[in-house]
Amino acid sequence: MLLSLAKIKDIPGGTVPFRYSLDLHDLVFGGCCPVTEPVIAQGEVRNTAGVLLLGGTVSTTLHGVCDRCAREFEREVAFPLYAILTDALSNDDGEEDPWTFLLEGDCADLDDIVTTTFVLNMDSKLLCSPDCKGLCCRCGKNLNDGPCGCQPETDPRLAVLKQLLKDKNER
């Protein structure tokens, strides 16, 4: 979707609000497509001293399988949306700024901005929650449901000390 900015392009302090829904269901993360619901972007573009700044939020609900505990989950996510909109790129060092976007005439391409923001803010692993404890490496129990009965593995370098303590307790 192209957002027309003609009415604020030459008016410092002018704003254009927006609310936009984007379908990213075919976006692949870690072998699956967790974005089954529309991605909602909302915010405004503000002309600040001749510079067009886009700000707002991008949000949706992720549906996937947790990479740590293998449980299916549904989790809402929201990311800050920020972009600098310009007529021409003037980056002298040759590096491209991922948060600077070219205008198409007097319009901003919200598809490109929202997709870039969403992809760059996604975690490399899909987790049911940021504090997911995962699975026990011995018995496979989901540690989010509580501790398992496995004894912690002792460091083989400390086996002699363990034997000394055992001998002391037997006396």
N, C-alpha and C positions, 0 to 999 in steps of 0.2 A: 504494500500500500504506500502510495506517495502522499506525504503530508505537506500541504501548501503553506509556505512561509512568506509569500509575497507581501502580505499586509504588515509584517514586522521586520522584514529584512533591512529596511532603511530607517526604522524607528527605534532608537535606543529605549529600553525599558518595556517594549512591547512583548506580549506573551501569546502563545497559541497552546491551549490545552489539548490533550489527546487521550483517548482510550481505545485500545486496539487489541484484537484477538487474532492469534496466529496459530495455524495448525503445524506442529512439528512432530507428528506421530511417526514419521519415517526416519527420524534422527536416531542413529545407532550409538549406544554407549555400552561398552563392555559386552558386545554380542547380543544386546537386546534393545528394544525400543520402549523406554520407560515413560515417554511423554504421550499418553493416550488421550489426555484432555487438552483443550486449547491453552496456549500460553497467553496470559493477559498482561499487556503492557499499558501503563498509564502514567501520566506526568504532564510536563509542559516544556515547550521550547521558549527560551527567554533570550532577547537581544540585550546583551550586556556590553555596553560601550562598543557596539558594532560586531561583537562576537556572538554567534548563535550557539547557545548551550542547551542541550537536551538533558533533562533530569527526570527521574521517576523510579518506578519499580517494575520488575518483571516477575510474575508469579504463576504457578501451576501446581498440580498434584502429580507426583511421580508414582508409578506403579511398577514394581519390579521384584526381583529376588535379591536379597541381601548378599553381598560378597563375603561377609564374615560368618553369618549364622545360617545362610541358605533358606531363610524364612521369607515367604512372600510378604510384601509390605505396600502400604499406601502412605505417602508422606507429602505434606505441603512444603513447597520451597518458595522463597522470595529472594530476589537478587536486586541490588541497586542498579539502576539504569542511568548511565552517564555517557554523553558523547559531545564532541565538538564538531560543529557542522561548518564546512568551509567551501568556497568556490574552487579553490586550487590548493594542492599540497605544496608546501614550501619547506620541506625537511632537508636541510643541508647535509646532514651526515649519512643520508641514504637509508636510514632505518625507518620503517613504517610504524606509526603509532596506531595500535589497534582501536583506540578510542576516538580517532579523527575520521570523519566520513565526508565524502564529497557530496555536494548538493547536485541534484539533477535539475538544472534550471533554477527555479525558486522552490524546489520540493526536496524533502528528506525521504529517503527510502527506509521506511520503518521495518520492512521485512529483513533487510540486511542488518540494521542496527540491533533489532531484538534478537535475531538468530546469533549474531556475534556475541552479544552480551550473555545470552543463555549458555552458549557453548563454553565460553571462557570462564564462566563462574561455576560450571558443574564440577563436582569432585571427580577424581579419576576412578574412584570406587563407588558403587551404589550401596549405600548402607541404610538399614531400616531406621537407625537413629545414629547421631554422631558418637554416642557412647556405647555402641553395640559391643558386647564382650566376646562374641563369636562362639565357636565350638571347642569343646575339650579335645586336645590333640590325641588323647588316649582312648576315651570311650565315645566321643562324638556327641555328648550331651550339649544342648544349647545352654550356655552359661548365663543367658539373659533370664532364664527360668529359675536360676538358683545354682549354687555350687554342686559339683558332682562329687562322687565318693572316692575319686582317685587320689592316691597319695602323691605328693609332689616328688618328682624325681630328684634324688640326691646327687650331688656332684661327686663323681668317682674319686676326685682328689681328696674328698673329705671322708672317704669310707673308713680309713684307719681311725680317725677321731670318733666316728660313730661306733666302731667296734670297741674302742676304749671306754666310751660311755656305757655301752651295753655290759662290758665286763665289770665296770664299777657298780652298776645297779644290781648285778647278780650276786655280789658279795654280801 
